[in-house]
Amino acid sequence: MLPTLLSGACQNRDRYDCCRQPTKYEVLRITVYTRLRNATGLAKAALQTILRASIGYALLGSMLVVSSFSTSVRAQQVDPLLRADFLADPLMQAPRDPLLPELAVERDYSPLEKQEIAADLDQLDQQARALLASGQAGEAFALWRRELKLRRVLDTNQEFDAIARVADIAWAQQRSVDVQLLTLRTRELWNAAKTSLGTEREAQLGGIDMGEPEDSLISGAATADIATLNELAGTFTTLRDIDSAVEVYEQLILLSSDRPETKTAQQLTLAELHVAWFQFAEATNLYLALLNEARADNNTAQEIEYLQRLAHTYQAAGSLTNAVRAQTDLLEIYRDQRAEEEFPELMLVIAQNYRALNLHTSAIDYYRAAYRTAQQFEQFSFSAQVLKDLGELYESLALTDEALGAYTLLIPVEQQAYNDYGVMNAHDCVGQLLRRQGNDFEALNAFQRALVLATRLGVQEDYFVEQIESVTPSS
């Protein structure tokens, strides 16, 4: 029989406690704690999620503006003249850029004229790349800003494609001002797209359709618009304008309401974005909604997937009580499906969470169940981790005999895993406990066995010689 659920846990499996967003110091504490605990399985996956996100997004300091800053704050960091010039309509400026043909009468450029302009702008891009390769980043980005501004003359989609291209380069080169300029222009394109989609116009005009605005990325064809908005969300993510990226994904979810698979994919992408930026409450709301849909549809495969994601997110947020609820729900499904081979990893992380919650009895129950199942399926790495954790827990509770039993069991398990280093450390743990009990003779035997392995491995030989001397009677 599986261990019981967390005492006092909500009996309604669709309900979980609210998950507040931790401060950056709490996130750091979670990370350090998890690493010190030698976490495995689901806990390790949660840590990796945080580390992947932080490596990509959190190391640029004051150089770059992150999503918590408003657009106005970002704009204030850019030279007003540079900002005004970059955002200006190139056809309204005098004199016109030399790459734009002068027209005798006011008219749109012909397709042939646009083709020639596009070729010239492609040349600007190539020149900028050559300058960047030669180490002249300032000159390169000056050319790219000129190119992007002139792309507006051709087509909004062509301009956006160029912005997306340069955004990757600007971020990689840590060009703060250029990132901010690109963000401002991309937001203008997004505002125009929102108007085309009617999200703003209906509110402003009481639902009266006044026709499509000009210069919008939106074509009116659902498939094409969904693809375009996906690219737009990706560009905002590249620029680290996460608030705007979230807006786009939320619009995508609305547009995909009659396409269940597409909608689900958008919800999952948005949830992953929230997790990457430590917005755990928003992520869990999405996963809970998807989980409820999967349960309503009796889709067990999806229920498992969403419970796994939900558990990872709660784990990353440090909301261990909710993590345990999701994990025990998973455990029940695995039991119903007779997928016992999934038990050891899941039971281990549940036990670790109970231990962190200071619910020691429940932790011990899950550790013991995890050990039995891991041994049954010959998952010796999990067996070893369980016994190490269990030994540490017993020691912390001053249950020396129980700790000695766990470390004694650990020796053959590490041997089964062909882990000589683990066997050596297990002998050391046994020796330390035996010495603490005053059993110097047995402690000496344990330290001698450890020394044999240390000599074979070429590590810690002096340490074990000292341990042996400490329990050897004086002549």
C-alpha positions in Angstrom: 0.0 0.0 0.0 1.2 3.5 -0.9 1.9 5.9 1.9 -1.0 8.2 2.7 -1.3 11.7 1.3 -0.1 14.9 3.1 -2.1 15.3 6.3 -4.8 17.9 5.8 -4.4 18.0 2.0 -7.4 19.1 0.0 -9.6 16.1 -0.9 -10.5 17.8 -4.2 -7.8 16.9 -6.6 -8.6 19.8 -8.9 -7.7 22.3 -6.1 -4.3 23.5 -5.2 -3.2 26.4 -3.0 -2.4 29.7 -4.6 1.3 30.0 -5.5 2.7 33.4 -4.8 5.8 34.5 -6.7 9.0 34.3 -4.6 11.5 37.1 -4.4 14.9 36.7 -6.1 16.4 35.9 -2.8 13.9 33.1 -2.2 14.7 31.7 -5.7 18.4 31.7 -4.8 17.6 29.9 -1.5 15.6 27.3 -3.4 18.4 26.7 -5.9 21.1 26.5 -3.2 19.0 24.2 -1.0 18.2 21.9 -3.9 21.8 21.6 -4.9 22.9 20.9 -1.4 20.3 18.2 -1.0 21.7 16.3 -4.0 18.3 16.3 -5.5 17.3 13.8 -8.1 14.5 13.2 -10.5 11.7 15.8 -10.5 13.4 18.1 -8.0 16.5 18.0 -10.2 14.4 18.8 -13.3 12.9 21.8 -11.5 16.4 23.1 -10.6 17.5 22.7 -14.2 14.6 24.7 -15.4 15.6 27.6 -13.2 19.2 27.4 -14.1 18.5 27.3 -17.9 16.3 30.4 -17.5 18.7 32.3 -15.3 21.7 31.6 -17.5 20.0 33.0 -20.5 18.2 36.0 -18.9 19.5 37.1 -15.6 23.1 38.0 -16.1 23.1 41.3 -18.0 22.6 43.6 -15.0 22.0 47.2 -15.6 23.1 47.0 -19.2 19.7 45.7 -20.4 16.2 46.5 -19.4 14.1 43.5 -18.3 10.4 43.0 -18.5 9.6 44.6 -15.2 10.5 48.0 -16.6 7.9 49.9 -18.5 8.3 51.1 -22.1 8.6 54.7 -21.0 11.5 53.9 -18.7 13.3 52.0 -21.5 12.7 54.9 -23.9 14.2 57.4 -21.5 17.5 55.5 -21.7 17.8 56.2 -25.4 19.0 59.5 -26.9 15.7 61.2 -27.8 17.1 62.3 -31.2 18.2 58.8 -32.0 14.8 57.4 -30.9 12.8 60.0 -33.0 14.9 59.4 -36.1 14.6 55.6 -35.9 10.8 55.7 -35.4 10.2 58.4 -38.0 8.5 57.6 -41.3 11.3 57.7 -43.9 9.0 59.0 -46.6 8.2 62.1 -44.4 11.7 63.1 -43.7 13.6 65.7 -45.7 16.0 65.2 -47.3 15.0 61.6 -48.1 17.5 58.9 -47.7 19.7 58.5 -50.9 18.5 54.9 -51.3 14.9 56.1 -51.8 14.1 57.4 -55.3 12.8 60.9 -55.6 9.4 61.0 -57.3 8.1 63.8 -59.6 4.6 63.3 -58.3 3.2 61.9 -55.0 2.6 58.2 -55.5 3.5 54.8 -54.1 6.7 53.2 -55.3 6.1 50.7 -58.1 6.9 47.0 -57.7 10.1 47.4 -59.7 11.2 50.4 -57.7 10.6 48.5 -54.5 12.5 45.5 -55.9 15.5 47.8 -56.5 15.2 49.3 -53.0 15.1 45.8 -51.5 18.2 44.9 -53.3 20.0 48.0 -52.0 18.8 47.2 -48.4 20.1 43.7 -48.8 23.5 45.2 -49.6 23.3 47.3 -46.4 22.7 44.2 -44.4 25.8 42.5 -46.0 27.9 45.6 -45.3 26.7 45.7 -41.7 27.6 42.0 -41.2 31.1 42.7 -42.7 31.6 45.6 -40.3 30.5 43.5 -37.3 32.9 40.7 -38.4 35.8 43.3 -38.5 35.0 44.5 -35.0 33.2 47.7 -36.0 30.0 47.1 -34.1 28.9 50.7 -33.8 29.1 51.3 -37.5 27.4 48.0 -38.2 24.4 48.7 -36.1 24.2 52.2 -37.5 23.7 50.6 -40.9 21.2 48.1 -39.6 19.1 50.9 -38.0 19.1 52.6 -41.4 18.2 49.4 -43.2 15.3 48.6 -40.8 13.9 52.1 -41.0 13.9 52.0 -44.8 12.3 48.5 -44.9 9.1 50.3 -43.8 8.8 51.6 -47.3 8.5 48.2 -48.7 6.2 46.1 -46.6 5.4 45.8 -42.9 6.1 42.1 -42.9 9.5 42.6 -44.6 10.3 45.2 -41.9 9.3 42.8 -39.2 11.4 40.0 -40.6 14.4 42.3 -40.7 13.8 43.4 -37.1 13.6 39.7 -36.0 16.9 39.1 -37.7 18.7 42.0 -36.2 17.2 41.4 -32.7 19.1 38.2 -32.4 22.3 39.9 -33.3 21.7 42.9 -31.0 21.0 40.7 -28.0 24.0 38.5 -28.7 26.2 41.6 -29.0 24.7 43.1 -25.8 23.7 46.3 -27.7 21.4 47.8 -25.1 20.3 50.9 -27.0 19.6 48.9 -30.2 17.6 46.3 -28.2 15.5 49.1 -26.8 14.9 50.8 -30.2 13.9 47.5 -31.7 11.6 46.9 -28.8 9.9 50.2 -29.3 9.3 49.7 -33.0 8.2 46.1 -32.5 5.6 47.4 -30.0 4.3 49.8 -32.6 3.8 46.9 -35.0 2.1 44.9 -32.2 -0.2 47.8 -31.4 -1.2 48.1 -35.1 -1.8 44.3 -35.2 -4.0 44.5 -32.1 -6.1 47.2 -33.8 -6.4 44.9 -36.9 -7.5 42.1 -34.7 -10.2 44.3 -33.1 -9.0 44.0 -29.5 -8.7 47.7 -29.2 -11.0 49.0 -31.9 -14.1 47.3 -30.6 -13.6 48.8 -27.2 -13.0 52.3 -28.7 -15.8 52.3 -31.2 -18.5 50.2 -29.4 -17.9 47.2 -31.7 -18.3 49.1 -35.0 -16.0 47.8 -37.6 -14.3 50.7 -39.5 -12.2 48.6 -41.8 -8.7 47.3 -41.6 -6.0 49.8 -40.7 -2.9 50.1 -42.9 0.5 48.8 -42.2 -0.5 45.8 -40.1 1.1 42.4 -39.8 -2.4 40.9 -39.7 -3.8 39.6 -43.0 -7.1 38.3 -41.8 -6.2 34.7 -42.7 -6.2 32.8 -39.5 -3.5 30.3 -40.3 -1.1 33.0 -41.6 -1.9 35.4 -38.7 -1.3 32.7 -36.1 2.1 32.0 -37.7 3.0 35.7 -37.8 2.0 36.3 -34.1 4.1 33.3 -33.1 7.1 35.0 -34.8 6.1 38.2 -33.1 6.0 36.6 -29.6 9.3 35.0 -30.3 10.9 38.3 -31.2 9.6 39.9 -28.1 11.1 37.0 -26.1 14.4 37.5 -27.9 14.3 41.2 -26.9 13.3 40.2 -23.4 10.1 42.2 -23.5 8.2 39.5 -21.7 5.1 41.5 -20.9 4.5 42.0 -24.6 5.3 38.4 -25.4 2.7 37.3 -22.9 0.2 39.6 -24.5 0.8 38.1 -27.9 0.5 34.5 -26.6 -2.7 35.4 -24.9 -4.1 36.8 -28.2 -2.9 33.6 -29.9 -4.8 31.5 -27.4 -8.0 33.5 -28.3 -7.4 33.1 -32.0 -6.9 29.4 -31.6 -10.1 28.8 -29.6 -11.5 26.6 -32.4 -8.3 24.7 -32.9 -7.8 22.7 -29.7 -4.4 21.3 -30.5 -3.0 24.7 -31.5 -4.6 26.3 -28.5 -3.0 23.8 -26.2 0.4 24.3 -27.8 0.1 28.0 -27.2 -0.9 27.6 -23.6 2.1 25.3 -23.0 4.5 27.8 -24.6 3.1 30.6 -22.5 3.4 28.5 -19.4 7.0 27.7 -20.2 7.7 31.4 -20.7 6.2 32.2 -17.3 8.4 29.6 -15.7 11.5 30.9 -17.4 10.8 34.3 -15.9 9.9 33.0 -12.4 6.2 33.9 -12.9 5.2 30.6 -11.3 1.6 31.6 -10.3 0.7 32.4 -13.9 2.3 29.2 -15.1 0.5 27.0 -12.6 -2.8 28.7 -13.5 -2.3 27.5 -17.1 -1.2 24.0 -16.2 -4.2 23.7 -13.8 -6.6 24.7 -16.6 -5.0 22.2 -19.0 -5.1 19.5 -16.2 -8.8 20.1 -15.7 -9.5 19.8 -19.4 -7.5 16.5 -19.6 -9.5 15.1 -16.7 -12.8 16.2 -18.2 -11.8 14.4 -21.5 -10.5 11.3 -19.6 -7.2 11.8 -21.3 -4.8 10.0 -19.0 -1.7 10.6 -21.1 -2.3 14.4 -21.0 -3.2 14.3 -17.3 0.2 12.7 -16.6 2.0 15.3 -18.7 0.3 18.3 -17.0 0.7 16.9 -13.6 4.4 16.5 -14.3 4.7 20.1 -15.5 2.6 21.3 -12.5 4.8 19.4 -10.1 8.0 20.8 -11.7 6.6 24.4 -11.5 5.5 24.1 -7.9 8.9 22.5 -7.1 10.7 25.4 -8.7 8.5 27.9 -6.9 9.3 26.3 -3.5 5.6 25.5 -3.1 6.4 22.1 -1.7 2.9 21.3 -0.3 1.3 21.8 -3.7 4.2 19.9 -5.4 3.5 16.9 -3.1 -0.2 17.0 -4.0 0.6 16.9 -7.8 3.2 14.2 -7.2 0.9 12.0 -5.2 -1.8 12.5 -7.9 0.8 11.2 -10.4 1.6 8.3 -8.1 -2.1 7.3 -8.0 -2.3 7.3 -11.8 0.9 5.2 -12.1 -0.6 2.7 -9.6 -3.8 2.5 -11.6 -1.8 1.9 -14.8 0.5 -0.6 -13.0 3.5 1.5 -14.0 5.4 0.7 -10.8 8.7 1.3 -12.5 7.9 5.0 -12.2 7.5 4.8 -8.5 11.1 5.1 -7.2 12.0 8.5 -8.7 8.6 9.9 -7.8 8.6 8.5 -4.2 12.1 9.8 -3.7 11.3 13.4 -4.5 8.1 13.2 -2.5 10.1 12.0 0.5 12.6 14.8 0.0 9.7 17.3 -0.1 8.2 15.9 3.1 11.6 16.1 4.7 11.9 19.8 3.7 8.5 20.4 5.2 9.6 18.8 8.4 7.0 16.0 8.1 9.5 13.4 9.1 7.2 10.4 9.5 5.8 10.8 6.0 9.3 11.3 4.6 10.5 8.1 6.2 7.4 6.2 4.9 8.1 7.4 1.4 11.9 6.7 1.6 11.2 3.2 2.7 8.6 2.6 -0.1 11.0 4.1 -2.7 13.8 1.8 -1.5 11.7 -1.3 -1.8 10.4 -0.4 -5.3 13.8 0.7 -6.5 15.4 -2.6 -5.4 12.5 -4.5 -7.1 13.2 -2.8 -10.4 17.0 -2.8 -9.9 17.2 1.0 -10.0 20.2 1.0 -7.8 21.0 4.7 -8.2 17.7 5.6 -6.7 18.1 3.0 -4.0 21.5 4.5 -3.1 20.1 8.0 -3.0 17.2 6.9 -0.8 19.5 5.3 1.7 21.9 8.2 1.9 19.0 10.6 2.4 17.4 8.3 5.0 20.6 7.9 6.9 21.0 11.7 7.0 17.4 12.1 8.2 17.8 9.5 10.9 21.1 11.2 12.1 19.3 14.6 12.2 16.7 13.0 14.4 19.3 11.4 16.7 18.2 7.9 15.6 21.7 6.4 15.5 20.7 2.8 15.2 18.3 3.5 12.4 21.0 5.6 10.6 23.5 2.8 11.0 21.0 0.4 9.5 20.5 2.6 6.5 24.2 3.1 5.8 24.9 -0.6 6.3 22.3 -1.4 3.6 23.9 1.3 1.4 27.1 -0.7 1.1 25.7 -3.6 -0.9 23.5 -1.3 -2.9 26.5 0.8 -4.0 28.3 -2.5 -4.8 25.3 -3.4 -7.0 25.7 -0.1 -8.8 29.5 -0.7 -9.2 30.2 2.5 -7.4 33.4 2.0 -5.4 33.4 5.6 -4.4 29.9 5.2 -2.9 30.9 2.0 -1.1 33.9 3.8 0.4 31.7 6.7 1.6 29.2 4.3 3.0 31.9 2.5 5.0 33.0 5.9 6.3 29.4 6.7 7.5 29.2 3.3 9.2 32.5 3.8 10.9 31.7 7.3 12.1 28.4 6.1 13.7 30.1 3.1 15.3 32.8 5.3 16.8 30.0 7.6 18.1 28.5 4.5 19.8 31.8 3.6 21.4 32.3 0.5 19.2 35.9 1.2 18.2 36.6 -2.3 17.0 33.8 -2.4 14.4 34.6 1.2 13.5 38.2 0.2 12.8 37.0 -2.6 10.5 34.8 -0.1 8.6 37.6 2.4 8.2 40.0 -0.3 7.0 37.6 -1.4 4.3 37.2 2.2 3.3 41.0 2.7 3.1 41.3 -0.3 0.8 38.9 1.3 -1.6 40.5 4.8 -1.2 43.9 3.3 -2.1 42.5 1.7 -5.2 40.8 4.9 -6.2 43.7 7.1 -5.2 41.6 9.4 -3.1 41.3 10.4 0.6 44.0 7.9 1.8 45.4 10.3 4.4 41.9 10.9 5.7 41.2 7.2 6.3 44.6 6.6 7.9 43.7 9.4 10.4 40.3 7.7 11.1 42.0 4.4 11.7 44.5 5.9 14.0 41.7 7.6 16.0 40.1 4.2 16.9 43.4 2.2 17.2 44.3 1.5 20.8 47.6 2.9 22.0 50.4 0.3 22.5 
